[in-house]
Amino acid sequence: MPDSDTSTEFIFGPLSAEAGRVQRARTLRVGLQHDAVLSSIDPQPDEPIEITVRAGVGAALKTATLCYTIDGTRPDLQLSSTNFIPMERTAVEWDTLVWVHVETWNATIPPQPAGTCVRYLIHATTLDDRVISCPWIEPAASPEDYDQHYLARLQRYGSPRIFEFTIDTTTAPDWLRHVVIYQIFVDRFAPNPDRSFSDETDLSGFYGGTLRGITNRLAYLRDLGVTCLWLTPIFSSPSHHGYDVTDYYSIEARLGNEADLRDLIAAAHQNGIRVILDFVANHISKDHPAFRSAEHDPASSYRDWFFFHDDTYTCFYDLPDLPIVNTDKSAVREYLIGAAQRWLSLGCDGFRLDHAHGATHAFWSAFRAATRAVKADAAIFGEITDTPELMRSFAGRMDGALDFYLLELLRGFFAFQSITASQFDRALRQHYSYFGDALVLPSFLDNHDMNRFLWSVGGDTRRLKLAALCQFTLPQPPIVYYGTEVGLSQRQAVGRLEEARLPMLWGDQQDQDLLKFYRKLIALRRQTVEVWSLPRETVLIDDERGLYTYRCGAYTVYLNNSAAAATIACQSTKLVLTTDAAATLISSELHLPPCGGAVVRSD
């Protein structure tokens, strides 16, 4: 992670740098690939479904066949329940990046009624009569030219890959579009009422936050105005963060027990606050009983839950403590989905899906259908630190995805000033147009895996307020990372992720001015939530002065992203909210201090 005064961050991993993006572009042009993107993206009942594959380096095709079932069975070349559609080569294009021709092959599955589970695979022969299935990767002559993590993900589930989706009319629950989410890192938010945080010197240690501690602070959260809590993993785990689960069916004893969770959910619901849980389906802890059995016994029934290669196994970001699970195995699905259904039955309202693009689209299709069967308005949204193209491909498989691209824009414009107002405006327009209503895209300024925004701006709360004002007046639901609203920062730049996970500030440690602003900002969002989904009109862009203004309905947002004060002509009549008391509206002139913003309304 770079120092806080730089304009580049590691938000998208290797894709954050140009070299990584070039490697990905090369990889996408190798072999036979299908990225699970459908046309339309989220097929509706009685609508034809177009399937597209790409044949690149080493994969000039003679024939290709789409094999699919609609009766719940797995497609198989030898079974009568499998339907076969010859694919047609619809395009051959020259690609200078890899210096070969790249082919596009298509087939269309006939319209299907609601409730149909479509499973399919792609079988092909090359011009030199090799039989291949999708995905298939031609060994690269220069491996360093290719995105190894992406190649590993393509190959992880083997070939042929069984792809899957469900035909339905399911949409994201309305409540997800209207919430203000508050992310709580459970170990670091609040200890039990009669306890204090542990005085830990090791940031990887246990500070003592609990579920009862959160329940005890619900009045604070209610007064802040948030309407949904996102709790980082609470299941049994050996770590402070909980993303290495040892038992998905029990609560980590340090954090509390099932009764504590029930009490928290009930009390939150009484205060109009929903509760969603972090859920990790991509990997588990090496201490999980299933992995212990599989690692020590090649004949274990759990062996095929994982990806073993002789004496090694595939793990998350090469961390041996986090073995990756095969979410396309029926036993793994039953285990994980059963756990999710259990917690929904106890009252939780949905899940944030950790590293969601690690599991297959097919898994999330099954997960969403199964969780909705337990709770009709359950919501799931994923963490997908990859391209917007891959994010959008999960439409129909989940309700939303955390908006990492918007995060990059917000930090680029307000924190690092590495992009101009006109670039910011243009990117916003393109971004929201690209996604449309396909997914709910919760926005955020920071989280537990990166430098806090306040650290990145050197503690300048003016710039934090300005960025938050913009975040809360965009169409998608905003997220506040615990402590941001009271000035919680960090001690040094993130090298270890724990730097951004310090204990919550309480009492006199809190920045009361910042807290007061956040309370007003959240109240405004809740009162006007429908306004920000209206067509957004750009009113003013001034790159030289760092000014950016846009209007939605009767509300206009003015942002002065510069170190100089600004005066702007303003026909609106009422000052609704400002980031700074020095902002004034006098005789049709709006005066903004440096790094100041305002929302005004025309009556």
C-alpha positions as CSV (number, residue, x, y, z in Angstrom):
1,M,0.0,0.0,0.0
2,P,1.5,3.4,-1.0
3,D,1.9,6.3,1.5
4,S,-1.2,8.4,2.1
5,D,0.0,11.4,0.1
6,T,0.1,9.4,-3.2
7,S,-2.8,9.2,-5.7
8,T,-2.6,5.5,-6.4
9,E,-3.9,2.8,-4.2
10,F,-4.1,-1.0,-4.3
11,I,-7.9,-1.1,-4.4
12,F,-8.1,-3.5,-7.4
13,G,-5.0,-5.5,-6.6
14,P,-2.8,-6.0,-9.8
15,L,-5.5,-4.1,-11.8
16,S,-4.7,-0.9,-9.9
17,A,-1.5,-0.6,-12.1
18,E,-1.2,-0.4,-15.9
19,A,1.0,-3.4,-16.0
20,G,-1.6,-5.5,-14.3
21,R,-4.4,-4.3,-16.6
22,V,-2.3,-5.2,-19.6
23,Q,-1.7,-8.7,-18.2
24,R,-5.4,-9.1,-17.7
25,A,-6.2,-8.0,-21.2
26,R,-3.7,-10.5,-22.6
27,T,-5.2,-13.3,-20.4
28,L,-8.7,-12.6,-21.7
29,R,-7.4,-13.4,-25.2
30,V,-5.9,-16.8,-24.4
31,G,-7.6,-20.1,-25.1
32,L,-11.3,-20.7,-24.9
33,Q,-13.2,-18.6,-22.4
34,H,-16.7,-17.8,-21.2
35,D,-17.1,-15.2,-18.4
36,A,-20.7,-16.2,-17.5
37,V,-22.0,-13.0,-18.9
38,L,-25.5,-13.6,-20.5
39,S,-27.5,-11.6,-22.9
40,S,-29.6,-10.2,-21.4
41,I,-27.5,-10.1,-18.2
42,D,-30.5,-11.2,-16.0
43,P,-32.7,-13.4,-18.2
44,Q,-36.4,-13.0,-17.6
45,P,-39.1,-15.6,-18.2
46,D,-39.9,-16.4,-21.9
47,E,-36.8,-14.4,-23.0
48,P,-34.1,-16.1,-25.3
49,I,-30.7,-16.3,-23.7
50,E,-27.6,-15.7,-25.8
51,I,-24.4,-17.4,-24.8
52,T,-21.0,-16.1,-26.1
53,V,-17.5,-17.6,-26.0
54,R,-14.2,-16.2,-27.1
55,A,-11.5,-18.3,-28.8
56,G,-8.1,-16.6,-28.7
57,V,-4.5,-17.7,-28.6
58,G,-4.2,-21.4,-29.4
59,A,-7.9,-22.0,-29.8
60,A,-8.9,-21.6,-33.5
61,L,-12.2,-23.7,-33.6
62,K,-13.7,-26.0,-36.1
63,T,-16.9,-26.6,-34.1
64,A,-18.4,-25.6,-30.8
65,T,-21.5,-27.0,-29.1
66,L,-23.6,-25.6,-26.2
67,C,-24.9,-28.5,-24.0
68,Y,-27.6,-27.6,-21.5
69,T,-30.3,-29.0,-19.2
70,I,-33.4,-27.5,-17.7
71,D,-34.5,-30.3,-15.4
72,G,-31.9,-29.7,-12.6
73,T,-29.5,-32.4,-13.8
74,R,-25.9,-31.8,-14.9
75,P,-25.3,-31.5,-18.6
76,D,-23.5,-34.5,-20.0
77,L,-22.6,-35.5,-23.5
78,Q,-23.9,-39.0,-22.9
79,L,-27.3,-38.2,-21.2
80,S,-30.6,-37.9,-23.0
81,S,-31.7,-35.1,-20.7
82,T,-29.0,-32.9,-22.3
83,N,-29.9,-30.5,-25.1
84,F,-27.4,-29.6,-27.8
85,I,-27.1,-26.4,-29.8
86,P,-24.4,-26.0,-32.4
87,M,-22.7,-22.7,-31.8
88,E,-22.0,-20.3,-34.7
89,R,-18.9,-18.3,-35.3
90,T,-20.2,-14.8,-35.5
91,A,-17.0,-12.8,-35.6
92,V,-13.3,-13.0,-36.3
93,E,-11.3,-10.0,-35.3
94,W,-7.6,-9.1,-35.4
95,D,-6.2,-8.4,-32.0
96,T,-2.9,-6.4,-32.0
97,L,-2.3,-6.9,-28.3
98,V,-1.7,-10.7,-28.7
99,W,-1.0,-10.6,-32.4
100,V,-3.6,-13.2,-33.4
101,H,-7.2,-13.5,-34.6
102,V,-9.8,-13.8,-31.9
103,E,-13.1,-15.5,-32.7
104,T,-16.5,-15.1,-31.2
105,W,-19.0,-18.0,-31.1
106,N,-22.6,-17.7,-30.1
107,A,-25.7,-19.9,-29.4
108,T,-29.1,-19.0,-28.1
109,I,-31.0,-21.0,-25.5
110,P,-34.8,-20.9,-26.2
111,P,-37.0,-18.9,-23.8
112,Q,-37.7,-20.7,-20.5
113,P,-40.4,-20.3,-17.9
114,A,-39.9,-18.8,-14.4
115,G,-38.3,-21.1,-12.0
116,T,-36.1,-22.9,-14.5
117,C,-32.6,-23.7,-13.5
118,V,-30.4,-23.7,-16.6
119,R,-27.1,-25.6,-16.5
120,Y,-24.8,-25.6,-19.4
121,L,-21.3,-26.4,-20.6
122,I,-19.4,-25.6,-23.8
123,H,-17.6,-28.4,-25.8
124,A,-15.4,-27.6,-28.9
125,T,-12.9,-29.0,-31.3
126,T,-10.0,-27.1,-32.8
127,L,-8.9,-26.9,-36.4
128,D,-6.2,-29.5,-35.6
129,D,-8.8,-31.8,-34.1
130,R,-8.1,-31.3,-30.4
131,V,-11.2,-31.8,-28.2
132,I,-11.4,-29.0,-25.6
133,S,-14.0,-27.7,-23.2
134,C,-14.5,-24.2,-21.7
135,P,-12.5,-22.9,-20.0
136,W,-9.4,-24.1,-21.7
137,I,-6.1,-22.3,-21.5
138,E,-3.3,-22.6,-24.1
139,P,0.0,-22.7,-22.1
140,A,1.6,-19.3,-22.4
141,A,5.0,-19.0,-24.0
142,S,5.8,-16.1,-21.6
143,P,3.8,-16.7,-18.4
144,E,4.9,-13.3,-17.0
145,D,2.8,-11.7,-19.7
146,Y,-0.4,-13.1,-18.2
147,D,-2.5,-12.5,-15.2
148,Q,-1.7,-15.5,-13.1
149,H,-4.4,-14.9,-10.5
150,Y,-7.0,-14.7,-13.2
151,L,-5.7,-17.8,-14.9
152,A,-5.8,-19.7,-11.6
153,R,-9.4,-18.6,-11.1
154,L,-10.4,-19.8,-14.6
155,Q,-8.7,-23.2,-14.1
156,R,-9.7,-23.7,-10.5
157,Y,-13.0,-25.4,-11.1
158,G,-11.6,-27.6,-14.0
159,S,-12.9,-28.1,-17.5
160,P,-15.5,-28.6,-18.6
161,R,-17.1,-26.0,-16.3
162,I,-20.8,-26.3,-15.5
163,F,-22.3,-22.9,-15.7
164,E,-25.7,-22.2,-14.1
165,F,-28.4,-19.6,-13.7
166,T,-32.1,-19.4,-12.7
167,I,-34.9,-17.8,-14.6
168,D,-36.9,-15.6,-12.3
169,T,-38.3,-12.2,-11.8
170,T,-36.5,-11.6,-8.5
171,T,-35.3,-8.0,-7.9
172,A,-33.4,-6.4,-5.1
173,P,-35.6,-5.6,-2.1
174,D,-36.7,-2.0,-2.0
175,W,-35.2,-1.5,1.5
176,L,-31.7,-2.1,0.2
177,R,-32.0,0.8,-2.2
178,H,-33.0,3.2,0.6
179,V,-30.8,2.3,3.6
180,V,-27.8,4.0,5.2
181,I,-25.4,1.2,6.1
182,Y,-23.0,1.3,9.0
183,Q,-20.1,-1.1,8.8
184,I,-19.0,-2.5,12.2
185,F,-15.8,-4.3,12.8
186,V,-17.2,-6.3,15.7
187,D,-14.0,-6.8,17.8
188,R,-13.2,-3.1,17.5
189,F,-16.6,-1.4,18.0
190,A,-17.8,-1.8,21.6
191,P,-17.0,-4.2,24.5
192,N,-19.7,-5.4,26.9
193,P,-21.3,-2.7,29.0
194,D,-19.2,-3.4,32.1
195,R,-15.9,-3.7,30.2
196,S,-13.3,-1.6,28.4
197,F,-11.3,-2.3,25.4
198,S,-8.2,-4.4,26.0
199,D,-5.0,-2.5,26.0
200,E,-3.4,-4.4,23.1
201,T,-0.1,-3.5,21.6
202,D,-0.5,-6.0,18.8
203,L,-3.2,-4.8,16.3
204,S,-3.8,-8.4,15.5
205,G,-4.9,-9.0,19.0
206,F,-8.4,-9.2,20.5
207,Y,-9.7,-5.8,21.7
208,G,-12.9,-7.1,23.2
209,G,-15.7,-5.8,21.0
210,T,-18.9,-8.0,21.4
211,L,-22.5,-8.4,20.1
212,R,-23.7,-7.2,23.5
213,G,-21.5,-4.2,23.2
214,I,-23.2,-3.3,19.9
215,T,-26.7,-3.7,21.5
216,N,-25.6,-1.4,24.3
217,R,-24.7,1.3,21.7
218,L,-27.9,1.0,19.6
219,A,-29.1,4.4,21.0
220,Y,-26.0,6.0,19.6
221,L,-26.5,4.3,16.2
222,R,-30.2,5.2,16.2
223,D,-29.4,8.9,16.9
224,L,-26.7,8.8,14.2
225,G,-29.6,7.8,11.9
226,V,-28.2,4.7,10.2
227,T,-30.8,2.1,9.1
228,C,-28.7,-1.0,8.6
229,L,-25.8,-2.6,10.4
230,W,-23.2,-4.6,8.5
231,L,-21.3,-6.8,10.9
232,T,-17.9,-8.2,10.0
233,P,-17.8,-12.1,10.4
234,I,-19.2,-13.3,13.8
235,F,-18.8,-17.0,13.2
236,S,-16.3,-19.2,15.0
237,S,-12.8,-18.1,14.0
238,P,-9.2,-18.0,15.5
239,S,-8.6,-14.4,14.3
240,H,-9.6,-10.9,15.3
241,H,-11.2,-10.3,11.9
242,G,-13.2,-13.5,11.4
243,Y,-12.7,-14.0,7.7
244,D,-11.2,-17.4,8.4
245,V,-14.2,-19.4,9.7
246,T,-13.9,-22.7,11.5
247,D,-17.7,-23.2,12.0
248,Y,-20.4,-21.4,10.0
249,Y,-23.1,-22.7,12.4
250,S,-21.8,-21.2,15.6
251,I,-20.9,-17.7,16.9
252,E,-17.3,-17.0,18.0
253,A,-17.4,-17.2,21.8
254,R,-15.3,-14.0,22.2
255,L,-18.1,-12.0,20.5
256,G,-21.0,-13.6,22.3
257,N,-23.6,-16.3,21.6
258,E,-26.8,-17.0,19.8
259,A,-28.9,-15.3,22.4
260,D,-26.7,-12.2,22.1
261,L,-27.3,-12.1,18.3
262,R,-31.0,-12.6,18.7
263,D,-31.1,-9.8,21.3
264,L,-29.2,-7.5,19.0
265,I,-31.4,-8.2,16.0
266,A,-34.6,-7.7,17.9
267,A,-33.4,-4.5,19.5
268,A,-32.1,-3.2,16.1
269,H,-35.4,-4.0,14.4
270,Q,-37.3,-2.2,17.2
271,N,-35.2,0.9,16.3
272,G,-35.9,0.5,12.6
273,I,-32.4,-0.8,11.9
274,R,-31.7,-4.0,9.8
275,V,-28.8,-6.3,10.4
276,I,-26.7,-8.0,7.7
277,L,-23.8,-10.4,8.3
278,D,-20.5,-10.8,6.5
279,F,-20.4,-14.2,4.8
280,V,-17.3,-15.8,3.3
281,A,-17.9,-18.5,0.7
282,N,-14.6,-18.4,-1.1
283,H,-12.3,-19.8,1.6
284,I,-12.3,-21.1,5.2
285,S,-9.8,-21.5,8.0
286,K,-7.1,-24.2,7.8
287,D,-8.4,-25.1,11.3
288,H,-11.9,-25.9,9.9
289,P,-12.6,-29.6,10.7
290,A,-13.3,-30.3,7.0
291,F,-9.9,-29.1,5.9
292,R,-8.1,-30.8,8.7
293,S,-9.7,-34.1,7.6
294,A,-8.9,-33.5,3.9
295,E,-5.4,-32.4,4.5
296,H,-4.5,-35.4,6.7
297,D,-6.4,-38.1,4.8
298,P,-6.4,-38.2,0.9
299,A,-9.4,-40.6,1.2
300,S,-11.4,-38.2,3.3
301,S,-14.9,-37.4,2.1
302,Y,-14.0,-33.7,2.4
303,R,-11.0,-34.0,0.0
304,D,-13.0,-32.7,-3.0
305,W,-14.2,-29.7,-1.0
306,F,-10.8,-28.2,-1.8
307,F,-8.2,-28.0,-4.6
308,F,-5.3,-30.2,-3.7
309,H,-2.3,-30.6,-6.0
310,D,-0.1,-33.4,-4.7
311,D,1.2,-31.9,-1.4
312,T,-0.1,-28.4,-1.9
313,Y,-3.5,-26.8,-2.2
314,T,-5.0,-23.6,-3.6
315,C,-5.4,-20.9,-1.1
316,F,-6.6,-17.3,-0.9
317,Y,-3.9,-14.9,-2.1
318,D,-1.3,-17.6,-1.4
319,L,-2.1,-17.5,2.3
320,P,-1.9,-21.2,3.6
321,D,-4.2,-20.4,6.5
322,L,-7.0,-19.8,4.0
323,P,-7.7,-22.8,1.8
324,I,-10.2,-22.1,-1.0
325,V,-13.3,-24.3,-1.2
326,N,-15.0,-25.7,-4.3
327,T,-18.4,-24.0,-4.2
328,D,-19.5,-26.1,-7.2
329,K,-19.5,-29.3,-5.1
330,S,-23.0,-30.1,-3.9
331,A,-21.8,-31.0,-0.3
332,V,-20.0,-27.6,0.0
333,R,-23.1,-25.8,-1.3
334,E,-25.3,-27.6,1.1
335,Y,-23.0,-26.7,4.0
336,L,-22.6,-23.0,3.2
337,I,-26.1,-22.3,2.0
338,G,-27.6,-24.2,5.0
339,A,-25.6,-21.9,7.3
340,A,-26.9,-18.8,5.5
341,Q,-30.5,-20.1,5.8
342,R,-30.0,-20.7,9.5
343,W,-28.9,-17.2,10.3
344,L,-31.8,-15.7,8.2
345,S,-34.2,-17.9,10.2
346,L,-32.8,-16.3,13.3
347,G,-33.7,-12.8,12.0
348,C,-30.8,-11.4,10.1
349,D,-31.7,-9.4,7.0
350,G,-29.1,-10.5,4.5
351,F,-25.4,-10.8,3.8
352,R,-22.4,-9.0,2.5
353,L,-20.5,-11.5,0.5
354,D,-16.7,-11.5,1.0
355,H,-14.5,-11.9,-2.1
356,A,-17.7,-12.8,-4.0
357,H,-16.0,-13.3,-7.4
358,G,-13.9,-16.1,-5.9
359,A,-17.0,-18.3,-5.9
360,T,-18.8,-19.1,-9.2
361,H,-21.8,-17.4,-10.7
362,A,-23.6,-20.7,-10.4
363,F,-23.0,-20.8,-6.7
364,W,-24.4,-17.4,-6.1
365,S,-27.5,-18.2,-8.3
366,A,-28.2,-21.1,-6.0
367,F,-27.4,-19.1,-2.9
368,R,-29.7,-16.3,-3.8
369,A,-32.6,-18.6,-4.6
370,A,-32.1,-20.6,-1.4
371,T,-31.9,-17.5,0.9
372,R,-34.9,-15.9,-0.7
373,A,-36.9,-19.1,0.0
374,V,-36.2,-18.6,3.7
375,K,-36.7,-14.8,3.7
376,A,-38.4,-13.2,0.8
377,D,-36.8,-9.7,1.3
378,A,-33.3,-11.0,2.2
379,A,-30.6,-9.0,0.5
380,I,-27.1,-10.1,-0.7
381,F,-24.4,-7.8,-2.1
382,G,-20.9,-8.8,-3.0
383,E,-17.3,-7.6,-2.6
384,I,-15.9,-7.7,-6.1
385,T,-12.5,-6.1,-6.4
386,D,-12.3,-6.5,-10.1
387,T,-13.5,-4.8,-13.3
388,P,-17.0,-3.2,-13.5
389,E,-17.6,-5.7,-16.3
390,L,-17.2,-8.6,-14.0
391,M,-19.2,-6.8,-11.3
392,R,-22.1,-6.3,-13.7
393,S,-22.0,-10.0,-14.7
394,F,-23.3,-10.9,-11.2
395,A,-26.7,-9.2,-11.9
396,G,-29.4,-11.8,-11.3
397,R,-27.1,-13.8,-9.1
398,M,-27.0,-11.2,-6.3
399,D,-28.8,-8.0,-5.5
400,G,-25.8,-5.6,-5.5
401,A,-22.1,-5.1,-5.4
402,L,-19.9,-2.8,-3.4
403,D,-19.0,0.1,-5.7
404,F,-15.2,-0.1,-5.7
405,Y,-14.9,1.9,-8.9
406,L,-16.9,4.8,-7.4
407,L,-14.6,4.5,-4.3
408,E,-11.6,5.0,-6.6
409,L,-13.3,8.1,-8.2
410,L,-14.3,9.6,-4.8
411,R,-10.8,9.2,-3.4
412,G,-9.2,10.4,-6.6
413,F,-11.2,13.6,-6.7
414,F,-11.6,14.5,-3.1
415,A,-8.6,12.9,-1.3
416,F,-5.8,13.0,-3.9
417,Q,-7.1,15.5,-6.4
418,S,-5.7,13.3,-9.1
419,I,-8.7,13.8,-11.4
420,T,-10.5,17.0,-12.3
421,A,-14.1,17.9,-11.7
422,S,-14.9,17.4,-15.4
423,Q,-13.2,13.9,-15.3
424,F,-15.1,13.1,-12.2
425,D,-18.4,14.2,-13.7
426,R,-17.8,12.3,-16.9
427,A,-16.8,9.1,-15.1
428,L,-19.9,9.2,-12.9
429,R,-22.2,9.6,-15.9
430,Q,-20.6,6.7,-17.7
431,H,-20.5,4.5,-14.6
432,Y,-24.2,4.8,-13.7
433,S,-25.2,4.5,-17.3
434,Y,-23.1,1.3,-17.7
435,F,-24.9,-0.4,-14.7
436,G,-28.4,1.0,-15.1
437,D,-30.6,-0.9,-12.6
438,A,-28.8,-4.2,-12.9
439,L,-27.4,-4.0,-9.4
440,V,-27.6,-1.9,-6.3
441,L,-24.2,-0.4,-5.8
442,P,-23.6,0.7,-2.2
443,S,-21.0,3.5,-2.0
444,F,-18.2,4.0,0.6
445,L,-15.2,6.1,1.2
446,D,-13.1,3.5,3.0
447,N,-13.3,0.1,4.7
448,H,-11.3,-2.3,6.9
449,D,-8.8,-3.2,4.0
450,M,-7.4,0.2,3.1
451,N,-6.2,3.5,4.5
452,R,-9.1,5.4,6.1
453,F,-10.2,8.4,4.1
454,L,-9.3,10.7,7.0
455,W,-5.8,9.4,7.1
456,S,-5.4,9.8,3.3
457,V,-6.3,13.5,3.6
458,G,-3.9,14.1,6.5
459,G,-6.7,14.5,9.1
460,D,-8.4,17.3,7.2
461,T,-12.1,16.8,8.2
462,R,-13.2,19.5,5.7
463,R,-12.2,17.2,2.9
464,L,-13.9,14.2,4.5
465,K,-17.1,16.2,4.9
466,L,-17.0,17.3,1.3
467,A,-16.5,13.8,0.0
468,A,-19.3,12.5,2.3
469,L,-21.6,15.2,1.1
470,C,-21.1,14.0,-2.5
471,Q,-21.4,10.4,-1.5
472,F,-24.7,10.9,0.2
473,T,-26.2,12.9,-2.7
474,L,-25.5,10.2,-5.3
475,P,-28.1,7.6,-6.3
476,Q,-26.9,4.5,-4.5
477,P,-27.1,3.7,-0.7
478,P,-24.1,5.0,1.3
479,I,-22.0,3.1,3.8
480,V,-20.2,4.6,6.8
481,Y,-17.2,2.7,8.1
482,Y,-17.4,2.7,11.9
483,G,-15.7,5.7,13.5
484,T,-15.5,7.8,10.3
485,E,-18.3,9.9,11.7
486,V,-16.3,10.8,14.9
487,G,-12.8,11.3,13.4
488,L,-11.3,7.8,13.9
489,S,-8.2,7.5,11.8
490,Q,-5.0,5.4,12.1
491,R,-1.5,5.6,13.4
492,Q,0.4,5.0,10.2
493,A,-0.2,4.0,6.6
494,V,-1.7,0.6,5.9
495,G,1.0,-1.9,5.5
496,R,-0.7,-4.4,7.7
497,L,-4.5,-4.1,7.2
498,E,-5.0,-3.8,11.0
499,E,-3.8,-0.2,10.8
500,A,-7.3,0.8,9.6
501,R,-9.0,-1.2,12.4
502,L,-8.4,0.7,15.5
503,P,-10.9,0.6,18.4
504,M,-13.9,2.9,18.1
505,L,-13.7,6.3,19.8
506,W,-16.2,7.0,22.5
507,G,-17.0,9.9,24.9
508,D,-14.6,12.8,24.9
509,Q,-12.4,11.3,22.2
510,Q,-15.1,11.9,19.6
511,D,-15.0,14.8,17.2
512,Q,-18.4,16.3,18.1
513,D,-18.4,18.7,15.1
514,L,-17.9,15.9,12.7
515,L,-20.5,13.8,14.4
516,K,-23.0,16.6,14.3
517,F,-22.4,17.0,10.5
518,Y,-22.9,13.2,9.9
519,R,-26.1,13.2,11.8
520,K,-27.4,16.0,9.7
521,L,-26.1,14.4,6.5
522,I,-27.8,11.1,7.3
523,A,-31.0,12.8,8.2
524,L,-31.0,14.7,4.9
525,R,-30.3,11.5,3.0
526,R,-33.3,9.7,4.7
527,Q,-35.6,12.6,4.0
528,T,-34.7,13.0,0.4
529,V,-33.6,9.5,-0.7
530,E,-35.9,9.4,-3.7
531,V,-34.5,12.8,-4.9
532,W,-31.0,11.5,-5.7
533,S,-32.3,8.8,-8.0
534,L,-33.9,11.5,-10.2
535,P,-32.0,12.6,-13.4
536,R,-28.9,14.4,-12.4
537,E,-28.1,17.7,-14.2
538,T,-24.6,19.1,-14.2
539,V,-24.9,22.8,-13.4
540,L,-21.3,23.9,-13.1
541,I,-17.9,22.5,-13.8
542,D,-14.8,24.7,-13.2
543,D,-11.6,22.6,-13.3
544,E,-9.4,25.7,-12.6
545,R,-11.2,26.6,-9.4
546,G,-12.1,23.0,-8.4
547,L,-15.9,23.7,-8.5
548,Y,-18.5,21.0,-9.2
549,T,-22.3,21.5,-9.0
550,Y,-25.2,19.3,-9.9
551,R,-28.9,19.3,-9.5
552,C,-31.5,16.6,-8.7
553,G,-35.1,17.9,-8.6
554,A,-35.3,20.9,-6.3
555,Y,-32.0,20.2,-4.7
556,T,-28.6,21.5,-5.9
557,V,-25.2,20.4,-4.5
558,Y,-22.3,22.7,-4.6
559,L,-18.8,21.4,-4.0
560,N,-15.6,23.5,-3.7
561,N,-12.8,21.0,-4.0
562,S,-10.0,23.6,-3.7
563,A,-7.9,25.4,-1.1
564,A,-9.4,28.8,-2.1
565,A,-12.8,30.3,-1.1
566,A,-15.3,30.6,-3.9
567,T,-18.4,32.7,-4.6
568,I,-21.0,31.2,-7.0
569,A,-24.2,32.6,-8.4
570,C,-27.1,30.7,-6.9
571,Q,-30.8,31.1,-7.6
572,S,-32.0,28.7,-5.0
573,T,-33.7,30.1,-1.9
574,K,-32.9,27.8,1.0
575,L,-29.6,26.6,2.4
576,V,-30.3,23.0,3.5
577,L,-27.0,21.7,4.7
578,T,-23.4,22.9,4.7
579,T,-20.1,21.3,5.5
580,D,-18.9,24.5,7.2
581,A,-20.6,27.3,9.1
582,A,-18.7,29.7,7.0
583,A,-20.8,28.7,4.0
584,T,-23.5,31.4,3.4
585,L,-26.2,32.2,0.9
586,I,-26.7,35.9,0.6
587,S,-28.6,37.7,-2.2
588,S,-28.3,34.9,-4.7
589,E,-24.6,34.4,-4.0
590,L,-23.3,31.3,-2.4
591,H,-20.1,31.8,-0.5
592,L,-18.1,28.5,0.1
593,P,-15.0,28.3,2.2
594,P,-12.0,26.2,1.0
595,C,-12.9,22.5,0.8
596,G,-16.5,23.5,1.5
597,G,-19.8,22.3,0.2
598,A,-23.5,23.0,0.5
599,V,-26.9,21.6,-0.5
600,V,-29.6,24.3,-1.4
601,R,-33.2,23.9,-2.3
602,S,-35.5,25.8,-4.6
603,D,-39.0,26.2,-3.0
